[in-house]
Amino acid sequence: MLKPLAVALGLSLAVLAVDAVAQEAPSAQAAAARDGEGLIVRYRLSEPATRVAFSDKDTIRDRWTVATPGLTLAEGAITADQPFDAFELRLLPDAAEVDRIYMGLSRAGDGRVVYGPGLMIEGVETTLSFDLAAGEAALPDDHPIEGYAWVGPAADVDAGDHGDLVTGANVAPELVAALHAPFAASLEFYSAHLGAGNLRPTLIGSVDSPGPAMFRGDVTDTGVISARFLGDVWRQEIEAVVPFIWHETFHLWNGHGIENRDGDDAPWLHEGGADYAAVVGAVTAGAMSVEAGRDRIARSLNGCRRVLGDRDFDPARLRSGNGPYACGVLIQWLADLEARQAGTGDVFTLWKTMLDAGRVSPTGYGVSDFRALLQPDSAVGVLLDGPGATRWATVRDRLSDLGVTLVNRPDDQTLRGTALMHIAQINCRTGSYGFYDNPGALKLDGADCGVLSGEPIIDTIEGFDPQQASRAMFDAIQARCADGLPVRYAARDGRTLEAVCDQPLAEPEVWVIEHAPEIALRD
């Protein structure tokens, strides 16, 4: 058994490049040192070994290399023919985001964020420290090996009353402000309603994500939140930054420092909990309007309907994709409405009770604890346990009993998509089909779709611009299909395409919350 191991880590800037060049051939190492792209990690072992393996098997290490001669990194282990008691690794940032995998190394301006557990050696107590140059800083102060840790220019750190915000010089002031406000407000709000945490949180905002996600966040046991944006795409979704940060901050309470025994099997509990807490918290704090909050809840409701459909409940549907988030929010909303109506508190009362108990329980918390705190005959049971055929009619009735009025109000995009896909399904015999909703140039897609083949650009359908008059177009198509008449497409090349429609077109159901009890918490 190897004894405790120490890891020293520093930015691969010029000062470290000198050491690297002195020890190794100056080619690749010198280049890495000059551009400051990665990190150098030096290990010291208390006892010699010919093989040491990394304990975390999920960390992606395909851009890690061994700088020490005679050693090899392969299949998550360092090996050599002769015993060694020290070695040096060079880490480059991960090439892409991978769903549900922490990034081994990522950029944050001139700083770097490393995933400590990815550096741990199997069967060995591994510690991590930083070799800091003048003007550098590292966070967190304690136990960085246990989660994300940041090292970079000290000037990038903004120390607030409740936590530290880290943003590189390449982060626009507008984004810094959009991160700062919800981070500070959410920490204060959650502390007031769930109790103060035992870590000083850090939020790292980066515009250096390799993609493909537009933005993504992770929270680790060090209290560090990594919020990564793909370049300037946040400008297109600036209104989403507030709930995004509120969501990630909630995980400091429900996802870290406490065991969630159902985290893998039922992620809807902690992900839906964070999404709904973000809505309630942001609306209460005035960072989100009531209308925007209701719209987010309605989108989750409709998303859950799409995920579950009318089939009997299958827990696998809520383990990946949008299911854990959409259905998770609906479950939390039902629990919140029921608790407030019964006068037993609200959803935060439920979470505080569950988390307080979970911290002293050897098994933490899970779905059974959550459901035990629900009101008798909760509508959550209708969603999770009831027959699929009657699920949504019953949920709608139960929401009505809770003071919620839902109306069917499909938007233009839904109407357009429903109508076009209905016609395509009838006319396309084999292969895939669909359409590209390019502004001003809607183009059909499908190679075996009869008269609709050949990717024509469509100007009007039944005389209506499908992008500018979606409702009128839908109604006209619906009337033609009811009579079994062909639907007429006017293509940009001057042709009129008559597509078969011998099946009725049903109105799509997209529920909108017309009235509901208030979302905000009141003292």
Kinemage of the C-alpha trace (Angstrom):
@kinemage 1
@onewidth
@group {chain A} dominant
@subgroup {mainchain}
@vectorlist {calphas} color= white
{ca met a 1} P 0.000 0.000 0.000
{ca leu a 2} L 1.373 3.394 -0.988
{ca lys a 3} L 1.496 6.079 1.655
{ca pro a 4} L 0.023 9.587 1.357
{ca leu a 5} L 0.857 11.431 -1.842
{ca ala a 6} L 1.362 15.132 -2.444
{ca val a 7} L 0.591 16.864 -5.730
{ca ala a 8} L 2.019 20.255 -6.574
{ca leu a 9} L 0.290 22.121 -9.370
{ca gly a 10} L 0.986 25.407 -11.101
{ca leu a 11} L 0.159 27.369 -14.209
{ca ser a 12} L 2.372 26.461 -17.137
{ca leu a 13} L 3.649 30.001 -17.586
{ca ala a 14} L 7.209 31.015 -18.382
{ca val a 15} L 8.549 30.484 -14.851
{ca leu a 16} L 7.532 26.823 -14.979
{ca ala a 17} L 8.669 26.432 -18.551
{ca val a 18} L 12.246 27.049 -17.440
{ca asp a 19} L 12.132 23.963 -15.225
{ca ala a 20} L 10.512 21.962 -17.997
{ca val a 21} L 13.102 22.944 -20.554
{ca ala a 22} L 15.947 22.143 -18.144
{ca gln a 23} L 14.611 18.640 -17.559
{ca glu a 24} L 13.218 17.682 -20.956
{ca ala a 25} L 13.775 18.152 -24.654
{ca pro a 26} L 12.687 21.721 -25.399
{ca ser a 27} L 10.192 20.982 -28.172
{ca ala a 28} L 6.606 20.357 -27.090
{ca gln a 29} L 7.197 21.366 -23.498
{ca ala a 30} L 8.584 24.749 -24.475
{ca ala a 31} L 5.568 25.406 -26.671
{ca ala a 32} L 3.130 24.615 -23.923
{ca ala a 33} L 5.001 26.831 -21.520
{ca arg a 34} L 5.054 29.753 -23.932
{ca asp a 35} L 1.347 29.802 -24.680
{ca gly a 36} L 0.346 29.120 -21.106
{ca glu a 37} L -2.393 26.796 -22.291
{ca gly a 38} L -2.299 24.074 -19.669
{ca leu a 39} L -1.024 23.016 -16.283
{ca ile a 40} L 2.048 21.204 -15.034
{ca val a 41} L 1.372 18.730 -12.227
{ca arg a 42} L 4.270 17.256 -10.272
{ca tyr a 43} L 3.685 14.191 -8.117
{ca arg a 44} L 5.834 12.938 -5.276
{ca leu a 45} L 5.207 9.419 -3.908
{ca ser a 46} L 6.173 8.399 -0.415
{ca glu a 47} L 7.179 4.950 -1.711
{ca pro a 48} L 8.436 3.856 -5.131
{ca ala a 49} L 6.017 2.021 -7.422
{ca thr a 50} L 5.947 0.709 -10.985
{ca arg a 51} L 2.239 1.494 -11.422
{ca val a 52} L -0.170 4.026 -9.965
{ca ala a 53} L -3.773 4.340 -11.164
{ca phe a 54} L -6.117 7.303 -11.003
{ca ser a 55} L -9.110 6.624 -8.791
{ca asp a 56} L -11.662 8.575 -10.838
{ca lys a 57} L -12.378 6.553 -13.969
{ca asp a 58} L -14.652 9.106 -15.668
{ca thr a 59} L -12.190 11.979 -16.002
{ca ile a 60} L -11.142 12.433 -19.627
{ca arg a 61} L -7.331 12.367 -19.834
{ca asp a 62} L -6.746 12.179 -23.579
{ca arg a 63} L -4.933 15.551 -23.491
{ca trp a 64} L -2.715 14.651 -20.555
{ca thr a 65} L 0.889 13.607 -21.166
{ca val a 66} L 3.732 12.343 -18.986
{ca ala a 67} L 6.762 14.608 -19.080
{ca thr a 68} L 8.957 12.213 -17.076
{ca pro a 69} L 11.135 9.913 -19.242
{ca gly a 70} L 10.466 6.193 -19.010
{ca leu a 71} L 6.863 6.553 -17.752
{ca thr a 72} L 3.657 5.918 -19.692
{ca leu a 73} L 0.096 7.167 -19.194
{ca ala a 74} L -2.496 4.749 -20.575
{ca glu a 75} L -5.924 3.478 -19.517
{ca gly a 76} L -6.003 5.690 -16.445
{ca ala a 77} L -2.649 4.619 -14.975
{ca ile a 78} L 1.019 5.687 -14.895
{ca thr a 79} L 3.398 2.759 -15.458
{ca ala a 80} L 7.124 2.153 -15.833
{ca asp a 81} L 9.536 -0.759 -16.039
{ca gln a 82} L 11.549 0.603 -13.110
{ca pro a 83} L 10.166 1.871 -9.761
{ca phe a 84} L 9.559 5.618 -9.579
{ca asp a 85} L 8.705 7.972 -6.721
{ca ala a 86} L 8.025 11.167 -8.666
{ca phe a 87} L 6.612 12.140 -12.015
{ca glu a 88} L 5.360 15.144 -13.905
{ca leu a 89} L 2.176 15.487 -15.953
{ca arg a 90} L 1.219 18.146 -18.457
{ca leu a 91} L -2.487 18.803 -18.719
{ca leu a 92} L -4.173 20.577 -21.592
{ca pro a 93} L -7.811 21.745 -21.334
{ca asp a 94} L -10.490 19.231 -22.327
{ca ala a 95} L -11.373 19.409 -26.007
{ca ala a 96} L -15.160 19.233 -25.485
{ca glu a 97} L -17.891 19.203 -22.865
{ca val a 98} L -19.264 15.714 -22.181
{ca asp a 99} L -22.689 15.280 -20.577
{ca arg a 100} L -22.586 14.422 -16.852
{ca ile a 101} L -18.761 14.334 -16.810
{ca tyr a 102} L -16.730 16.908 -14.891
{ca met a 103} L -14.103 18.629 -17.024
{ca gly a 104} L -10.589 17.529 -16.048
{ca leu a 105} L -9.171 20.921 -16.987
{ca ser a 106} L -10.880 23.999 -18.401
{ca arg a 107} L -9.955 27.591 -19.141
{ca ala a 108} L -11.236 30.669 -17.342
{ca gly a 109} L -9.490 33.551 -19.051
{ca asp a 110} L -5.841 33.358 -17.963
{ca gly a 111} L -6.829 31.063 -15.106
{ca arg a 112} L -7.376 27.315 -15.102
{ca val a 113} L -9.965 25.121 -13.387
{ca val a 114} L -8.834 21.611 -12.531
{ca tyr a 115} L -10.994 18.772 -11.232
{ca gly a 116} L -9.217 17.587 -8.088
{ca pro a 117} L -10.734 14.077 -7.911
{ca gly a 118} L -9.345 13.454 -11.397
{ca leu a 119} L -5.844 13.814 -9.918
{ca met a 120} L -6.417 11.399 -7.038
{ca ile a 121} L -4.341 8.212 -6.999
{ca glu a 122} L -6.195 4.997 -6.239
{ca gly a 123} L -5.672 3.676 -2.743
{ca val a 124} L -3.595 6.671 -1.703
{ca glu a 125} L -4.436 9.760 0.312
{ca thr a 126} L -3.730 12.442 -2.225
{ca thr a 127} L -3.314 16.100 -1.346
{ca leu a 128} L -3.161 19.029 -3.732
{ca ser a 129} L -1.310 22.321 -3.354
{ca phe a 130} L -0.454 25.144 -5.738
{ca asp a 131} L 2.909 26.698 -6.607
{ca leu a 132} L 1.872 30.326 -6.974
{ca ala a 133} L 3.847 32.953 -8.814
{ca ala a 134} L 3.678 36.628 -7.919
{ca gly a 135} L 0.213 38.021 -8.590
{ca glu a 136} L -1.454 34.588 -8.620
{ca ala a 137} L -4.142 33.153 -6.338
{ca ala a 138} L -5.871 29.815 -5.864
{ca leu a 139} L -9.320 28.806 -4.642
{ca pro a 140} L -10.670 27.185 -2.550
{ca asp a 141} L -8.430 27.601 0.461
{ca asp a 142} L -9.168 24.164 1.919
{ca his a 143} L -9.116 20.649 0.422
{ca pro a 144} L -8.903 21.590 -3.281
{ca ile a 145} L -8.426 17.914 -4.172
{ca glu a 146} L -12.106 17.269 -3.365
{ca gly a 147} L -13.619 19.160 -6.298
{ca tyr a 148} L -12.984 21.963 -8.726
{ca ala a 149} L -10.049 24.205 -7.888
{ca trp a 150} L -9.000 27.398 -9.649
{ca val a 151} L -5.584 28.984 -10.067
{ca gly a 152} L -4.975 32.229 -11.906
{ca pro a 153} L -4.453 35.990 -11.627
{ca ala a 154} L -5.410 37.321 -8.212
{ca ala a 155} L -6.990 40.314 -9.969
{ca asp a 156} L -9.686 37.976 -11.353
{ca val a 157} L -11.145 37.386 -7.870
{ca asp a 158} L -13.974 39.555 -6.527
{ca ala a 159} L -14.469 38.676 -2.864
{ca gly a 160} L -18.089 39.261 -1.842
{ca asp a 161} L -19.875 39.080 1.480
{ca his a 162} L -21.055 35.497 0.932
{ca gly a 163} L -18.675 34.107 -1.704
{ca asp a 164} L -16.015 34.759 -4.327
{ca leu a 165} L -16.719 35.545 -7.985
{ca val a 166} L -13.916 34.735 -10.425
{ca thr a 167} L -14.015 36.130 -13.967
{ca gly a 168} L -11.168 36.504 -16.429
{ca ala a 169} L -10.240 39.709 -18.196
{ca asn a 170} L -11.940 38.351 -21.332
{ca val a 171} L -15.387 38.298 -19.678
{ca ala a 172} L -17.537 41.252 -20.755
{ca pro a 173} L -18.686 43.631 -17.996
{ca glu a 174} L -22.323 42.846 -18.882
{ca leu a 175} L -21.770 39.163 -18.168
{ca val a 176} L -19.838 39.905 -14.973
{ca ala a 177} L -22.840 41.898 -13.760
{ca ala a 178} L -25.245 39.147 -14.875
{ca leu a 179} L -23.248 36.628 -12.819
{ca his a 180} L -22.616 38.777 -9.774
{ca ala a 181} L -26.196 39.773 -8.974
{ca pro a 182} L -27.827 36.296 -8.970
{ca phe a 183} L -24.829 34.706 -7.238
{ca ala a 184} L -24.973 37.161 -4.329
{ca ala a 185} L -28.775 37.153 -4.139
{ca ser a 186} L -29.139 33.380 -4.324
{ca leu a 187} L -26.563 32.765 -1.598
{ca glu a 188} L -28.355 35.181 0.703
{ca phe a 189} L -31.799 33.762 -0.115
{ca tyr a 190} L -30.911 30.088 0.229
{ca ser a 191} L -28.978 30.732 3.438
{ca ala a 192} L -32.051 32.424 4.897
{ca his a 193} L -34.411 29.589 3.935
{ca leu a 194} L -32.181 26.514 4.207
{ca gly a 195} L -29.531 27.538 6.729
{ca ala a 196} L -25.994 28.731 6.191
{ca gly a 197} L -23.588 26.365 4.459
{ca asn a 198} L -20.219 25.323 5.876
{ca leu a 199} L -18.172 26.334 2.801
{ca arg a 200} L -17.288 29.685 1.299
{ca pro a 201} L -18.651 29.347 -2.238
{ca thr a 202} L -16.803 30.321 -5.383
{ca leu a 203} L -18.425 31.018 -8.758
{ca ile a 204} L -16.087 30.857 -11.744
{ca gly a 205} L -17.509 32.472 -14.877
{ca ser a 206} L -15.750 31.525 -18.109
{ca val a 207} L -16.390 32.299 -21.783
{ca asp a 208} L -13.814 29.709 -22.857
{ca ser a 209} L -16.007 26.609 -23.025
{ca pro a 210} L -14.996 24.296 -25.884
{ca gly a 211} L -18.668 23.492 -26.529
{ca pro a 212} L -20.827 22.048 -27.875
{ca ala a 213} L -23.198 23.263 -25.121
{ca met a 214} L -23.988 26.991 -25.236
{ca phe a 215} L -23.503 27.153 -21.504
{ca arg a 216} L -23.118 24.616 -18.759
{ca gly a 217} L -22.528 24.550 -15.019
{ca asp a 218} L -21.109 22.121 -12.479
{ca val a 219} L -20.897 22.248 -8.697
{ca thr a 220} L -18.387 20.255 -6.674
{ca asp a 221} L -17.776 19.382 -3.037
{ca thr a 222} L -15.255 22.211 -2.682
{ca gly a 223} L -18.101 24.728 -2.964
{ca val a 224} L -16.840 25.770 -6.401
{ca ile a 225} L -19.335 26.399 -9.190
{ca ser a 226} L -17.936 26.402 -12.717
{ca ala a 227} L -20.223 28.279 -15.143
{ca arg a 228} L -18.917 27.941 -18.688
{ca phe a 229} L -20.185 29.842 -21.729
{ca leu a 230} L -19.343 29.186 -25.374
{ca gly a 231} L -17.839 32.509 -26.417
{ca asp a 232} L -20.435 35.269 -26.722
{ca val a 233} L -23.493 33.033 -27.126
{ca trp a 234} L -24.683 34.217 -23.709
{ca arg a 235} L -25.637 37.495 -25.413
{ca gln a 236} L -28.402 35.605 -27.240
{ca glu a 237} L -29.667 34.096 -23.965
{ca ile a 238} L -28.854 36.775 -21.408
{ca glu a 239} L -32.230 36.340 -19.680
{ca ala a 240} L -31.344 32.686 -19.010
{ca val a 241} L -28.218 33.561 -17.014
{ca val a 242} L -30.158 34.520 -13.878
{ca pro a 243} L -32.053 31.217 -13.418
{ca phe a 244} L -28.928 29.319 -14.532
{ca ile a 245} L -26.882 30.749 -11.645
{ca trp a 246} L -29.740 30.392 -9.147
{ca his a 247} L -30.033 26.732 -10.214
{ca glu a 248} L -26.340 25.972 -9.782
{ca thr a 249} L -26.142 27.752 -6.431
{ca phe a 250} L -28.989 25.631 -5.037
{ca his a 251} L -26.817 22.556 -5.622
{ca leu a 252} L -24.506 23.832 -2.887
{ca trp a 253} L -27.296 22.795 -0.539
{ca asn a 254} L -29.004 19.816 -2.181
{ca gly a 255} L -26.129 18.243 -4.079
{ca his a 256} L -22.883 18.649 -2.165
{ca gly a 257} L -21.831 18.125 1.402
{ca ile a 258} L -24.730 15.692 1.737
{ca glu a 259} L -25.401 12.220 0.355
{ca asn a 260} L -28.128 12.018 -2.284
{ca arg a 261} L -28.677 8.286 -2.506
{ca asp a 262} L -30.971 8.583 -5.540
{ca gly a 263} L -28.821 11.011 -7.507
{ca asp a 264} L -28.304 8.597 -10.395
{ca asp a 265} L -31.613 6.733 -10.360
{ca ala a 266} L -33.870 9.744 -9.813
{ca pro a 267} L -32.039 12.942 -10.806
{ca trp a 268} L -35.423 14.660 -11.106
{ca leu a 269} L -35.326 15.259 -7.347
{ca his a 270} L -32.145 17.324 -7.142
{ca glu a 271} L -32.251 18.790 -10.677
{ca gly a 272} L -35.949 19.617 -10.588
{ca gly a 273} L -35.478 20.912 -7.057
{ca ala a 274} L -32.744 23.285 -8.233
{ca asp a 275} L -34.696 24.458 -11.288
{ca tyr a 276} L -37.841 25.199 -9.295
{ca ala a 277} L -35.914 26.786 -6.411
{ca ala a 278} L -34.305 29.087 -8.982
{ca val a 279} L -37.722 30.277 -10.174
{ca val a 280} L -39.139 30.827 -6.689
{ca gly a 281} L -35.958 32.477 -5.432
{ca ala a 282} L -35.484 34.758 -8.429
{ca val a 283} L -39.138 35.866 -8.461
{ca thr a 284} L -39.070 36.499 -4.706
{ca ala a 285} L -35.872 38.529 -5.035
{ca gly a 286} L -37.282 40.552 -7.936
{ca ala a 287} L -34.712 39.173 -10.372
{ca met a 288} L -37.417 37.521 -12.494
{ca ser a 289} L -40.932 38.708 -13.257
{ca val a 290} L -43.966 36.687 -12.205
{ca glu a 291} L -44.850 36.258 -15.876
{ca ala a 292} L -41.397 34.895 -16.689
{ca gly a 293} L -41.591 32.542 -13.716
{ca arg a 294} L -44.963 31.196 -14.807
{ca asp a 295} L -43.674 30.798 -18.347
{ca arg a 296} L -40.732 28.689 -17.142
{ca ile a 297} L -43.051 26.497 -15.072
{ca ala a 298} L -45.460 26.118 -18.015
{ca arg a 299} L -42.583 25.114 -20.301
{ca ser a 300} L -41.609 22.457 -17.785
{ca leu a 301} L -45.205 21.238 -17.542
{ca asn a 302} L -45.464 20.894 -21.309
{ca gly a 303} L -42.009 19.357 -21.494
{ca cys a 304} L -42.969 16.728 -18.948
{ca arg a 305} L -46.119 15.923 -20.931
{ca arg a 306} L -43.967 15.311 -23.992
{ca val a 307} L -41.518 13.126 -22.057
{ca leu a 308} L -44.077 10.938 -20.279
{ca gly a 309} L -46.944 11.081 -22.764
{ca asp a 310} L -49.868 8.797 -21.961
{ca arg a 311} L -47.699 5.789 -21.162
{ca asp a 312} L -47.570 4.309 -17.680
{ca phe a 313} L -44.676 5.695 -15.684
{ca asp a 314} L -41.203 4.467 -16.596
{ca pro a 315} L -38.492 5.881 -14.292
{ca ala a 316} L -35.918 5.577 -17.072
{ca arg a 317} L -37.600 8.497 -18.861
{ca leu a 318} L -36.603 10.781 -15.999
{ca arg a 319} L -32.936 9.799 -15.899
{ca ser a 320} L -31.588 11.730 -18.884
{ca gly a 321} L -32.318 14.506 -21.336
{ca asn a 322} L -34.951 17.066 -20.413
{ca gly a 323} L -37.039 14.645 -18.334
{ca pro a 324} L -35.350 15.169 -14.940
{ca tyr a 325} L -35.634 18.935 -15.288
{ca ala a 326} L -39.111 19.315 -16.792
{ca cys a 327} L -40.870 16.700 -14.684
{ca gly a 328} L -38.762 17.607 -11.674
{ca val a 329} L -40.047 21.193 -11.793
{ca leu a 330} L -43.640 20.006 -12.133
{ca ile a 331} L -43.247 17.733 -9.111
{ca gln a 332} L -41.766 20.561 -7.037
{ca trp a 333} L -44.524 22.962 -8.118
{ca leu a 334} L -47.219 20.492 -7.099
{ca ala a 335} L -45.532 19.945 -3.735
{ca asp a 336} L -45.203 23.701 -3.200
{ca leu a 337} L -48.814 24.488 -4.116
{ca glu a 338} L -50.097 21.722 -1.852
{ca ala a 339} L -47.968 22.779 1.116
{ca arg a 340} L -49.013 26.410 0.828
{ca gln a 341} L -52.690 25.505 0.467
{ca ala a 342} L -52.488 23.236 3.512
{ca gly a 343} L -50.694 25.903 5.546
{ca thr a 344} L -47.707 23.668 6.310
{ca gly a 345} L -45.118 25.949 4.737
{ca asp a 346} L -43.738 25.826 1.215
{ca val a 347} L -41.286 23.864 -0.878
{ca phe a 348} L -38.326 25.332 1.019
{ca thr a 349} L -39.842 24.173 4.298
{ca leu a 350} L -39.921 20.689 2.817
{ca trp a 351} L -36.340 20.879 1.544
{ca lys a 352} L -34.972 22.240 4.814
{ca thr a 353} L -36.647 19.456 6.784
{ca met a 354} L -35.329 16.829 4.383
{ca leu a 355} L -31.794 18.211 4.176
{ca asp a 356} L -31.470 18.723 7.929
{ca ala a 357} L -32.418 15.088 8.464
{ca gly a 358} L -30.208 13.928 5.609
{ca arg a 359} L -27.089 15.516 7.070
{ca val a 360} L -27.308 13.352 10.194
{ca ser a 361} L -28.505 10.219 8.407
{ca pro a 362} L -25.931 7.623 7.292
{ca thr a 363} L -27.867 7.266 4.026
{ca gly a 364} L -28.408 10.979 3.352
{ca tyr a 365} L -31.679 11.816 1.643
{ca gly a 366} L -33.655 10.502 -1.294
{ca val a 367} L -36.997 10.164 -3.043
{ca ser a 368} L -38.675 8.254 -0.204
{ca asp a 369} L -37.854 11.086 2.231
{ca phe a 370} L -39.229 13.669 -0.181
{ca arg a 371} L -42.455 11.755 -0.758
{ca ala a 372} L -42.924 11.153 2.967
{ca leu a 373} L -43.096 14.942 3.455
{ca leu a 374} L -45.776 15.506 0.801
{ca gln a 375} L -49.400 16.169 1.630
{ca pro a 376} L -51.691 13.134 1.911
{ca asp a 377} L -52.972 12.040 -1.507
{ca ser a 378} L -50.497 14.372 -3.215
{ca ala a 379} L -50.892 14.986 -6.936
{ca val a 380} L -47.253 13.886 -7.223
{ca gly a 381} L -48.599 10.359 -6.843
{ca val a 382} L -50.845 10.906 -9.857
{ca leu a 383} L -47.815 11.799 -11.928
{ca leu a 384} L -45.549 8.993 -10.752
{ca asp a 385} L -47.928 6.183 -9.814
{ca gly a 386} L -51.203 6.696 -11.676
{ca pro a 387} L -52.227 5.173 -15.010
{ca gly a 388} L -50.731 6.947 -17.986
{ca ala a 389} L -54.007 7.125 -19.917
{ca thr a 390} L -55.616 9.458 -17.357
{ca arg a 391} L -52.478 11.092 -15.964
{ca trp a 392} L -52.723 14.504 -17.573
{ca ala a 393} L -56.449 14.996 -17.258
{ca thr a 394} L -56.125 14.204 -13.551
{ca val a 395} L -53.092 16.452 -13.102
{ca arg a 396} L -55.014 19.276 -14.757
{ca asp a 397} L -57.960 18.714 -12.416
{ca arg a 398} L -55.702 18.632 -9.378
{ca leu a 399} L -54.000 21.838 -10.453
{ca ser a 400} L -57.423 23.429 -10.801
{ca asp a 401} L -58.184 22.408 -7.211
{ca leu a 402} L -54.942 24.155 -6.221
{ca gly a 403} L -56.034 27.412 -7.847
{ca val a 404} L -54.321 27.032 -11.227
{ca thr a 405} L -56.122 27.830 -14.478
{ca leu a 406} L -54.568 26.281 -17.579
{ca val a 407} L -55.565 27.195 -21.125
{ca asn a 408} L -54.465 25.689 -24.402
{ca arg a 409} L -52.557 28.338 -26.332
{ca pro a 410} L -50.038 26.902 -28.794
{ca asp a 411} L -47.530 29.418 -30.073
{ca asp a 412} L -46.709 30.033 -33.727
{ca gln a 413} L -43.704 27.727 -33.720
{ca thr a 414} L -45.764 24.842 -32.339
{ca leu a 415} L -48.589 25.425 -34.820
{ca arg a 416} L -46.150 25.636 -37.724
{ca gly a 417} L -44.254 22.529 -36.727
{ca thr a 418} L -47.374 20.467 -36.016
{ca ala a 419} L -48.953 21.274 -39.381
{ca leu a 420} L -45.814 20.769 -41.481
{ca met a 421} L -44.887 17.491 -39.788
{ca his a 422} L -48.465 16.212 -40.143
{ca ile a 423} L -48.333 16.698 -43.927
{ca ala a 424} L -44.805 15.301 -44.134
{ca gln a 425} L -45.765 12.165 -42.198
{ca ile a 426} L -48.519 11.453 -44.747
{ca asn a 427} L -46.443 12.160 -47.872
{ca cys a 428} L -42.966 10.911 -46.923
{ca arg a 429} L -42.699 7.161 -47.428
{ca thr a 430} L -39.163 6.348 -46.291
{ca gly a 431} L -36.201 8.016 -44.602
{ca ser a 432} L -36.124 11.077 -42.418
{ca tyr a 433} L -38.089 14.240 -43.049
{ca gly a 434} L -38.693 17.644 -41.545
{ca phe a 435} L -37.975 21.286 -42.365
{ca tyr a 436} L -35.457 24.052 -41.793
{ca asp a 437} L -37.117 27.084 -40.238
{ca asn a 438} L -34.624 29.595 -41.638
{ca pro a 439} L -35.896 33.194 -41.336
{ca gly a 440} L -37.526 34.203 -44.601
{ca ala a 441} L -36.659 30.908 -46.284
{ca leu a 442} L -38.504 27.918 -44.811
{ca lys a 443} L -37.078 24.844 -46.543
{ca leu a 444} L -38.586 21.351 -46.573
{ca asp a 445} L -36.374 18.327 -45.987
{ca gly a 446} L -37.010 14.758 -47.142
{ca ala a 447} L -35.840 12.708 -50.126
{ca asp a 448} L -38.893 10.450 -50.505
{ca cys a 449} L -41.769 12.831 -49.896
{ca gly a 450} L -43.551 12.891 -53.260
{ca val a 451} L -44.160 16.402 -54.543
{ca leu a 452} L -42.511 17.813 -51.411
{ca ser a 453} L -39.121 16.219 -52.211
{ca gly a 454} L -36.087 18.156 -53.415
{ca glu a 455} L -35.802 20.594 -50.486
{ca pro a 456} L -38.058 23.326 -51.910
{ca ile a 457} L -38.165 26.738 -50.247
{ca ile a 458} L -41.785 27.558 -49.415
{ca asp a 459} L -43.261 31.053 -49.608
{ca thr a 460} L -46.903 30.281 -48.746
{ca ile a 461} L -49.126 27.360 -47.795
{ca glu a 462} L -52.785 27.795 -48.667
{ca gly a 463} L -51.942 31.437 -49.353
{ca phe a 464} L -50.386 32.159 -45.941
{ca asp a 465} L -46.746 32.765 -45.072
{ca pro a 466} L -45.966 29.865 -42.697
{ca gln a 467} L -43.579 31.978 -40.639
{ca gln a 468} L -45.621 35.169 -40.452
{ca ala a 469} L -49.182 33.787 -40.334
{ca ser a 470} L -48.812 30.405 -38.624
{ca arg a 471} L -52.283 30.367 -37.046
{ca ala a 472} L -54.064 31.237 -40.301
{ca met a 473} L -51.982 28.659 -42.162
{ca phe a 474} L -52.753 25.996 -39.545
{ca asp a 475} L -56.506 26.663 -39.678
{ca ala a 476} L -56.491 26.503 -43.482
{ca ile a 477} L -54.571 23.210 -43.508
{ca gln a 478} L -56.843 21.798 -40.830
{ca ala a 479} L -59.911 22.639 -42.930
{ca arg a 480} L -58.426 21.089 -46.098
{ca cys a 481} L -57.427 17.908 -44.274
{ca ala a 482} L -60.874 17.583 -42.702
{ca asp a 483} L -62.328 17.468 -46.241
{ca gly a 484} L -59.574 15.197 -47.566
{ca leu a 485} L -58.351 17.864 -49.975
{ca pro a 486} L -54.732 18.404 -51.022
{ca val a 487} L -52.731 21.131 -49.296
{ca arg a 488} L -51.215 23.660 -51.706
{ca tyr a 489} L -47.633 24.860 -51.240
{ca ala a 490} L -46.292 27.828 -53.236
{ca ala a 491} L -42.578 27.215 -53.800
{ca arg a 492} L -40.095 30.036 -54.366
{ca asp a 493} L -39.240 28.614 -57.773
{ca gly a 494} L -42.814 29.308 -58.932
{ca arg a 495} L -44.232 25.797 -58.643
{ca thr a 496} L -47.438 24.914 -56.806
{ca leu a 497} L -47.039 21.657 -54.911
{ca glu a 498} L -50.225 19.796 -53.980
{ca ala a 499} L -49.564 17.458 -51.042
{ca val a 500} L -51.979 14.730 -49.975
{ca cys a 501} L -53.785 15.183 -46.659
{ca asp a 502} L -56.320 12.438 -45.984
{ca gln a 503} L -56.056 12.463 -42.186
{ca pro a 504} L -57.461 15.057 -39.761
{ca leu a 505} L -55.047 17.571 -38.245
{ca ala a 506} L -55.561 17.883 -34.488
{ca glu a 507} L -54.960 21.096 -32.575
{ca pro a 508} L -51.719 20.748 -30.563
{ca glu a 509} L -51.989 21.094 -26.801
{ca val a 510} L -49.630 23.602 -25.220
{ca trp a 511} L -50.780 24.668 -21.787
{ca val a 512} L -50.329 28.221 -20.596
{ca ile a 513} L -50.799 29.275 -16.982
{ca glu a 514} L -53.524 31.904 -17.086
{ca his a 515} L -53.893 32.136 -13.320
{ca ala a 516} L -52.065 30.594 -10.356
{ca pro a 517} L -51.240 31.336 -6.723
{ca glu a 518} L -48.242 33.611 -6.426
{ca ile a 519} L -44.792 32.118 -6.831
{ca ala a 520} L -42.886 34.444 -4.515
{ca leu a 521} L -42.429 33.651 -0.839
{ca arg a 522} L -43.804 36.164 1.610
{ca asp a 523} L -42.601 36.739 5.152
